C-alpha cells in the first residue's frame, strides 16, 4: 500500500471484479465491519465499498474474507470517512493467509491510498484496524473503508 494522488484505481468508484464484501467469512468487531456501504473517501463517493470497523478499545477489529484460491489481486482505495474524529490515527493491516500484514497509518484528511495486494492462490485475507492515537466517538458507521474494493 502506497500513498498516491490518484491514478486509474482511484478513478473507479465501484468494484470492477468480485466485491470484497461478498466474501466476508468471519468478523471480530463491535460494529459493522466487512459490509457493503457507500463510503466517502477524499471527497469521492464509492458505492459498494467495504466498511472497516476501527477497534477503539486498544484491540484491533478484524474481518476475514474467504478467497479459496480463486483470485490474484485485492484492489481498491483505502481511506477514512469524513465522520472520523479529527486527530484519530488508524492503523490498517491486510494479511494474506495469516502471514505478515501490510500496514498503513491513516488520518481523516489524508488522501485515499491505492491498494493492490497479491492474493494469488490465497485461501483468505484478513483486514484489521485499530486506533493508534486520538479519541473515537460513538458512530453507527465504520470510520474506514476500501472504496471499489475488488478481488480479481
BALOBA-1460 file (C-alpha; in Angstrom, 3 decimals):
// residues 152
<rec num="1" residu="x" x="0.000" y="0.000" z="0.000"/>
<rec num="2" residu="x" x="1.418" y="3.320" z="-1.013"/>
<rec num="3" residu="x" x="0.040" y="6.810" z="-0.781"/>
<rec num="4" residu="x" x="-0.760" y="8.413" z="-4.111"/>
<rec num="5" residu="x" x="-2.689" y="11.331" z="-5.518"/>
<rec num="6" residu="x" x="-4.814" y="9.162" z="-7.776"/>
<rec num="7" residu="x" x="-4.309" y="7.040" z="-10.806"/>
<rec num="8" residu="x" x="-6.561" y="4.591" z="-12.602"/>
<rec num="9" residu="x" x="-7.537" y="2.666" z="-9.465"/>
<rec num="10" residu="x" x="-8.644" y="5.868" z="-7.767"/>
<rec num="11" residu="x" x="-10.872" y="6.783" z="-10.738"/>
<rec num="12" residu="x" x="-13.195" y="3.778" z="-10.262"/>
<rec num="13" residu="x" x="-15.975" y="4.262" z="-7.733"/>
<rec num="14" residu="x" x="-17.496" y="0.770" z="-7.869"/>
<rec num="15" residu="x" x="-15.846" y="-2.672" z="-7.662"/>
<rec num="16" residu="x" x="-14.611" y="-3.991" z="-11.020"/>
<rec num="17" residu="x" x="-14.225" y="-7.651" z="-10.030"/>
<rec num="18" residu="x" x="-15.839" y="-9.604" z="-7.221"/>
<rec num="19" residu="x" x="-16.742" y="-7.084" z="-4.497"/>
<rec num="20" residu="x" x="-14.649" y="-7.780" z="-1.398"/>
<rec num="21" residu="x" x="-17.642" y="-7.576" z="0.965"/>
<rec num="22" residu="x" x="-19.305" y="-10.563" z="-0.769"/>
<rec num="23" residu="x" x="-16.545" y="-12.863" z="0.518"/>
<rec num="24" residu="x" x="-16.857" y="-11.989" z="4.232"/>
<rec num="25" residu="x" x="-16.395" y="-15.163" z="6.267"/>
<rec num="26" residu="x" x="-15.936" y="-14.001" z="9.876"/>
<rec num="27" residu="x" x="-15.588" y="-10.778" z="11.838"/>
<rec num="28" residu="x" x="-14.359" y="-9.726" z="15.255"/>
<rec num="29" residu="x" x="-15.628" y="-6.187" z="15.710"/>
<rec num="30" residu="x" x="-18.004" y="-4.202" z="17.885"/>
<rec num="31" residu="x" x="-19.680" y="-2.723" z="14.810"/>
<rec num="32" residu="x" x="-20.486" y="-3.419" z="11.167"/>
<rec num="33" residu="x" x="-17.226" y="-4.412" z="9.514"/>
<rec num="34" residu="x" x="-16.881" y="-6.116" z="6.154"/>
<rec num="35" residu="x" x="-20.293" y="-4.976" z="4.962"/>
<rec num="36" residu="x" x="-21.220" y="-3.082" z="1.826"/>
<rec num="37" residu="x" x="-21.770" y="0.640" z="2.210"/>
<rec num="38" residu="x" x="-21.474" y="3.880" z="0.320"/>
<rec num="39" residu="x" x="-18.264" y="5.465" z="1.581"/>
<rec num="40" residu="x" x="-16.925" y="8.954" z="1.003"/>
<rec num="41" residu="x" x="-13.133" y="8.897" z="0.720"/>
<rec num="42" residu="x" x="-11.231" y="12.013" z="-0.301"/>
<rec num="43" residu="x" x="-14.472" y="13.687" z="-1.376"/>
<rec num="44" residu="x" x="-15.408" y="10.834" z="-3.746"/>
<rec num="45" residu="x" x="-18.445" y="8.620" z="-3.119"/>
<rec num="46" residu="x" x="-17.799" y="4.874" z="-3.506"/>
<rec num="47" residu="x" x="-20.927" y="2.732" z="-3.837"/>
<rec num="48" residu="x" x="-20.402" y="-0.881" z="-2.849"/>
<rec num="49" residu="x" x="-17.370" y="-0.045" z="-0.701"/>
<rec num="50" residu="x" x="-16.337" y="-2.437" z="2.076"/>
<rec num="51" residu="x" x="-16.564" y="-0.916" z="5.551"/>
<rec num="52" residu="x" x="-13.741" y="-1.400" z="8.067"/>
<rec num="53" residu="x" x="-14.664" y="-1.012" z="11.744"/>
<rec num="54" residu="x" x="-11.874" y="0.548" z="13.819"/>
<rec num="55" residu="x" x="-11.066" y="-1.014" z="17.177"/>
<rec num="56" residu="x" x="-11.113" y="1.909" z="19.605"/>
<rec num="57" residu="x" x="-10.583" y="-0.001" z="22.856"/>
<rec num="58" residu="x" x="-6.951" y="-0.930" z="22.195"/>
<rec num="59" residu="x" x="-7.788" y="-4.182" z="20.393"/>
<rec num="60" residu="x" x="-7.962" y="-4.368" z="16.605"/>
<rec num="61" residu="x" x="-11.208" y="-5.224" z="14.911"/>
<rec num="62" residu="x" x="-10.813" y="-7.707" z="12.079"/>
<rec num="63" residu="x" x="-12.654" y="-9.298" z="9.200"/>
<rec num="64" residu="x" x="-11.685" y="-12.460" z="7.352"/>
<rec num="65" residu="x" x="-12.618" y="-12.891" z="3.697"/>
<rec num="66" residu="x" x="-12.619" y="-16.351" z="2.090"/>
<rec num="67" residu="x" x="-10.823" y="-16.465" z="-1.236"/>
<rec num="68" residu="x" x="-10.463" y="-20.221" z="-1.863"/>
<rec num="69" residu="x" x="-7.526" y="-19.629" z="-4.214"/>
<rec num="70" residu="x" x="-9.842" y="-18.030" z="-6.797"/>
<rec num="71" residu="x" x="-8.228" y="-14.584" z="-7.100"/>
<rec num="72" residu="x" x="-4.889" y="-12.932" z="-7.791"/>
<rec num="73" residu="x" x="-5.290" y="-9.332" z="-6.563"/>
<rec num="74" residu="x" x="-7.147" y="-7.325" z="-3.930"/>
<rec num="75" residu="x" x="-7.517" y="-3.784" z="-5.227"/>
<rec num="76" residu="x" x="-9.271" y="-0.519" z="-4.427"/>
<rec num="77" residu="x" x="-8.602" y="2.623" z="-2.410"/>
<rec num="78" residu="x" x="-8.245" y="2.764" z="1.360"/>
<rec num="79" residu="x" x="-9.221" y="5.749" z="3.456"/>
<rec num="80" residu="x" x="-11.109" y="7.276" z="6.350"/>
<rec num="81" residu="x" x="-14.551" y="8.811" z="6.005"/>
<rec num="82" residu="x" x="-15.429" y="12.434" z="6.900"/>
<rec num="83" residu="x" x="-17.206" y="11.455" z="10.151"/>
<rec num="84" residu="x" x="-13.895" y="10.130" z="11.534"/>
<rec num="85" residu="x" x="-12.867" y="12.287" z="14.516"/>
<rec num="86" residu="x" x="-10.162" y="14.836" z="13.801"/>
<rec num="87" residu="x" x="-6.855" y="13.707" z="15.302"/>
<rec num="88" residu="x" x="-7.679" y="9.994" z="15.151"/>
<rec num="89" residu="x" x="-4.829" y="7.929" z="13.695"/>
<rec num="90" residu="x" x="-5.796" y="4.446" z="12.480"/>
<rec num="91" residu="x" x="-3.524" y="1.506" z="11.642"/>
<rec num="92" residu="x" x="-4.970" y="-0.771" z="8.952"/>
<rec num="93" residu="x" x="-3.445" y="-4.197" z="8.354"/>
<rec num="94" residu="x" x="-4.002" y="-6.528" z="5.404"/>
<rec num="95" residu="x" x="-2.693" y="-10.073" z="5.939"/>
<rec num="96" residu="x" x="-2.845" y="-12.863" z="3.356"/>
<rec num="97" residu="x" x="-3.299" y="-16.411" z="4.687"/>
<rec num="98" residu="x" x="-2.364" y="-15.276" z="8.196"/>
<rec num="99" residu="x" x="1.054" y="-14.033" z="7.070"/>
<rec num="100" residu="x" x="2.760" y="-10.761" z="7.856"/>
<rec num="101" residu="x" x="0.381" y="-7.857" z="7.375"/>
<rec num="102" residu="x" x="0.971" y="-4.912" z="5.098"/>
<rec num="103" residu="x" x="0.085" y="-1.887" z="7.202"/>
<rec num="104" residu="x" x="-0.822" y="1.742" z="6.698"/>
<rec num="105" residu="x" x="-1.414" y="4.637" z="9.084"/>
<rec num="106" residu="x" x="-4.367" y="6.812" z="8.116"/>
<rec num="107" residu="x" x="-5.717" y="10.171" z="9.238"/>
<rec num="108" residu="x" x="-9.098" y="11.651" z="8.332"/>
<rec num="109" residu="x" x="-7.790" y="14.271" z="5.925"/>
<rec num="110" residu="x" x="-5.235" y="12.031" z="4.181"/>
<rec num="111" residu="x" x="-5.963" y="11.293" z="0.520"/>
<rec num="112" residu="x" x="-7.141" y="7.724" z="-0.121"/>
<rec num="113" residu="x" x="-4.367" y="5.192" z="-0.683"/>
<rec num="114" residu="x" x="-4.475" y="2.867" z="-3.679"/>
<rec num="115" residu="x" x="-4.432" y="-0.775" z="-2.585"/>
<rec num="116" residu="x" x="-3.052" y="-3.602" z="-4.704"/>
<rec num="117" residu="x" x="-2.222" y="-6.714" z="-2.709"/>
<rec num="118" residu="x" x="-1.296" y="-10.054" z="-4.260"/>
<rec num="119" residu="x" x="-3.681" y="-12.789" z="-3.109"/>
<rec num="120" residu="x" x="-2.665" y="-15.348" z="-5.738"/>
<rec num="121" residu="x" x="-3.601" y="-18.865" z="-4.556"/>
<rec num="122" residu="x" x="-4.560" y="-17.468" z="-1.131"/>
<rec num="123" residu="x" x="-7.281" y="-19.055" z="0.948"/>
<rec num="124" residu="x" x="-8.082" y="-15.916" z="2.945"/>
<rec num="125" residu="x" x="-7.285" y="-12.282" z="3.551"/>
<rec num="126" residu="x" x="-7.727" y="-10.578" z="6.922"/>
<rec num="127" residu="x" x="-8.230" y="-6.840" z="7.263"/>
<rec num="128" residu="x" x="-7.744" y="-5.326" z="10.707"/>
<rec num="129" residu="x" x="-8.000" y="-1.804" z="12.092"/>
<rec num="130" residu="x" x="-7.066" y="-0.216" z="15.409"/>
<rec num="131" residu="x" x="-6.915" y="3.348" z="16.702"/>
<rec num="132" residu="x" x="-3.269" y="4.287" z="17.342"/>
<rec num="133" residu="x" x="-3.778" y="7.850" z="18.590"/>
<rec num="134" residu="x" x="-6.602" y="10.275" z="19.228"/>
<rec num="135" residu="x" x="-10.074" y="9.513" z="20.504"/>
<rec num="136" residu="x" x="-13.038" y="7.737" z="18.961"/>
<rec num="137" residu="x" x="-16.626" y="8.910" z="19.316"/>
<rec num="138" residu="x" x="-19.759" y="6.749" z="19.012"/>
<rec num="139" residu="x" x="-20.703" y="6.037" z="15.409"/>
<rec num="140" residu="x" x="-23.054" y="3.635" z="13.694"/>
<rec num="141" residu="x" x="-20.853" y="3.553" z="10.593"/>
<rec num="142" residu="x" x="-17.251" y="2.412" z="10.126"/>
<rec num="143" residu="x" x="-14.637" y="5.149" z="10.025"/>
<rec num="144" residu="x" x="-12.546" y="3.305" z="7.414"/>
<rec num="145" residu="x" x="-13.415" y="1.724" z="4.085"/>
<rec num="146" residu="x" x="-11.969" y="0.228" z="0.940"/>
<rec num="147" residu="x" x="-13.582" y="2.050" z="-1.956"/>
<rec num="148" residu="x" x="-14.078" y="-0.036" z="-5.087"/>
<rec num="149" residu="x" x="-12.719" y="-2.992" z="-3.075"/>
<rec num="150" residu="x" x="-12.409" y="-5.786" z="-5.621"/>
<rec num="151" residu="x" x="-10.967" y="-9.254" z="-5.965"/>
<rec num="152" residu="x" x="-9.733" y="-10.100" z="-9.457"/>
